[in-house]
Amino acid sequence: MHRIAILLATKDGERFLKEQLSSYARQTLNQWSLHVSDDGSSDATVHLVKRFAETQSRSVDLREGPRQGFFRNFMSLALDERIDADFYAFSDQDDIWNDDKLERAINWFKSISPDVPAVYFSRTELIDESGSHLGYSPLFERDPSFQNALVQNIGGGNTMVFNSCARRLLIRCGSVAAVSHDWWTYQIVTAAGGKAHYDPVPSLKYRQHSGNILGANAGLRARIVRLRMMLSGRITRWNTTNLEAFRSAEEIFSRENSATLEAFSKARKAIWPLRLMYLYKSGVYRQTLVDNVGLFLAVLLKRI
């Protein structure tokens, strides 16, 4: 029997939370416990969690969050060693999990040694505020890897499940200031030479609404937004933040990935004729040709 800890970060989520909680109860794999960190909700979020707990035979733990943003809220759960499980699943507060979400993830983990850090994530179905179908998140076809994780997060936290070995890596790295909990998890697991799996079949319904901190990264509009972020220097700041966080993780890097990181760091700072050489040497890549052209342009403009 596999013990799964669901890590739910909440903040004023009453509007959609009931549907999210109900989707846990419908899971075909039901050996889960729920751990909720609430970041000072002023609505009925806490009340809804307590009511849900009363209907469940499974453990539901509710605590006060750190009130330092969504990254710190999620990581306060991931780094809490009192939460003991075989697998850990991040969860947003406004989605609807497919009934077999956990089961499909655990089925993949059966092929992975428990001594190997591993993380699973998937594509998502996009829905609007009323739950109507909008489409799907991008279909990624290139393999997940550290070379990809350095410059792109393809692992949505709302789909992410990781094993206890990966969780121990996060604890070893400690409390850092990275960009997001899911990107950090993808980066750390792959940096250590662990396994990352992208499931092309959606595992949940990802709700798009005005209150989303980060929406789906799909379509032409998303590419235009990314171009604007690059030109504004926002992506540069994100990369700088993540590279600073890596200082606490140097000991977990494989030799190959240490070399990748070094080359990528040089590509960001070298004079322009050398920047492309170091980019090539690093082996970093995004998932599509268009995005890789954007990466090339970002290096030329020193916006990476």
Secondary structure, 3 states (H helix, E strand, C coil): CCCEEEEEEECCCHHHHHHHHHHHHCCCCCCEEEEEEECCCCCCHHHHHHHHHHCCCCCEEEEECCCCCHHHHHHHHHCCCCCCCCEEEEECCCCEECCCHHHHHHHHHCCCCCCCCEEEEECCEEECCCCCEEEECCCCCCCCCHHHHCCCCCCCHHHCEEEHHHHHHHHHHCCCCCCCHHHHHHHHHHHCCCEEEEECCCCEEEECCCCCCCCCCCHHHHHHHHHHHHHHCHHHHHHHHHHHHHHHHHHHCCHHHHHHHHHHHHHHHCCHHHHHHHHHHHCCCCCCHHHHHHHHHHHHCCCC
